Amino acid sequence: MVLTLQDAQQRDEADPLHALRARFALPRLPDGAPAIYLCGHSLGLMPLAARADMAAALDDWARLAVLGHEQGERPWITYHDALAAPTAQLLGCRAEEIAIMNSLSVNLQLMLASFFRPAGRRRCIVIEAGAFPSDRYAAATHLQWHGLEPAETLIEIGPQDGQECVREEDIEALLARRGEEIALVLWPGVQYLTGQAFDLGRVASAARAAGAQFGVDLAHSVGNLPLPLRELDADFAVWCSYKYLNAGPGAVAGCFVHRRHFETDRPRLAGWWGHELQTRFQMPQAFRAAHGAAGFQLSNQSVFGAAPLIASLGLFHEAGSERLREKSLALSRLFTELLAEHAPQVRIITPREPAAHGAQLSLRIGTDPARSKRIFRWLTAHGAICDWREPDIIRAAPAPLYNSFADVFTFVMRLAEALRAA
Ligand SMILES: *Cc1c(COP(=O)(O)O)cnc(C)c1O
């Protein structure tokens, strides 16, 4: 395959989603040149319409002050509802199963408080070896919170020797072997470092067969992969909104609670905003949970942390999950082919099968981490924005909402140059 920049640009012209790129603020370098931004797995770009949603929230505050709670253009008391419905559409579940609140790590702690209930022999948590630190800390500290010793009760499943990725059959085998000891399985949709996308349906079935609760961390999945949560049968899910969802740094995160848990008296860490709305402001002493996931809210909505999400969810709705996934796979295919041709010494550790990856490709260059890091720094200095994760991984993700085929082409050409320069 010999592909030129013009070929890539022709593919952009034929791409039905290409026009959406103009609806984002594309970052520029200090000299004004456009950057090649393949970092949406870490922080998504700003939808231009986010300014108007932020301005509307600021205007309501300026104009109405406290009355904005009820009289705002989007009243703050029910602001949550404007976010839960489109999020549910994106995630393929019911709006009542969604709470938009807090940050990911906080939501994970709250969900573990409700769903990790060790009893008798069943007191272990299963996670992946190499989990994102917050997830590991959350699991380990919940074990300690219950007086358990993580060295004995935190079970980590890693790749087989010499492999980068975890096989679903190894998860199934462990859950079949030690199922009676396991209270909860916490698993990611997409692994943050390797970019591996898991067959969550398989993990969910294995967790259920073992009698364990199943929670998923969708930080790298929402806005990246089609996610019919209604088919997945997880007990809970958590995610952040600033990666593929483009809601801005530290944006309000999300949480899913399966409707089978609505009527149970499952314990929860409660706050006044989770109280049913009809009587919330009578300031009752006894907590009565609002229906659904909304009953897990603690505090009043962080309106400025949530406003940009409205614009972003609108763009996802326009694009459609299927078309986005189709484009994402085409971008990955081009990325892989160009790397093989122009940078053959770069190894892609993300699995190749389409079902086992999202937008992100994780790259390892040779065996010298110091040289890899020099290459990464060269890329950044030359306007190709990706990121570095210890010990020696470069992550790059063409996001189908705003990245182009030409972006992928230019990125690989820069990488080839970097390899020659370092
Ligand atoms: C990005 C990410 C987080 C980040 O947590 P915050 O609470 O949003 O800072 C946590 N877990 C995983 C798996 C992530 O990818």
PDBQT file of the ligand as one rigid body, heavy atoms in Angstrom, charges set to zero:
ROOT
HETATM    1  C1  LIG A 501      -9.266   8.092  33.439  1.00  0.00    +0.000 C 
HETATM    2  C2  LIG A 501      -9.522   7.020  34.425  1.00  0.00    +0.000 A 
HETATM    3  C3  LIG A 501      -9.797   7.324  35.766  1.00  0.00    +0.000 A 
HETATM    4  C4  LIG A 501      -9.744   8.771  36.233  1.00  0.00    +0.000 C 
HETATM    5  O1  LIG A 501     -10.390   8.985  37.418  1.00  0.00    +0.000 OA
HETATM    6  P1  LIG A 501     -10.957  10.446  37.813  1.00  0.00    +0.000 P 
HETATM    7  O2  LIG A 501     -11.705  10.192  39.046  1.00  0.00    +0.000 OA
HETATM    8  O3  LIG A 501     -11.785  10.909  36.660  1.00  0.00    +0.000 OA
HETATM    9  O4  LIG A 501      -9.787  11.352  37.995  1.00  0.00    +0.000 OA
HETATM   10  C5  LIG A 501     -10.075   6.274  36.636  1.00  0.00    +0.000 A 
HETATM   11  N1  LIG A 501     -10.091   4.986  36.208  1.00  0.00    +0.000 NA
HETATM   12  C6  LIG A 501      -9.811   4.663  34.920  1.00  0.00    +0.000 A 
HETATM   13  C7  LIG A 501      -9.820   3.234  34.470  1.00  0.00    +0.000 C 
HETATM   14  C8  LIG A 501      -9.506   5.673  34.006  1.00  0.00    +0.000 A 
HETATM   15  O5  LIG A 501      -9.206   5.362  32.737  1.00  0.00    +0.000 OA
ENDROOT
TORSDOF 0
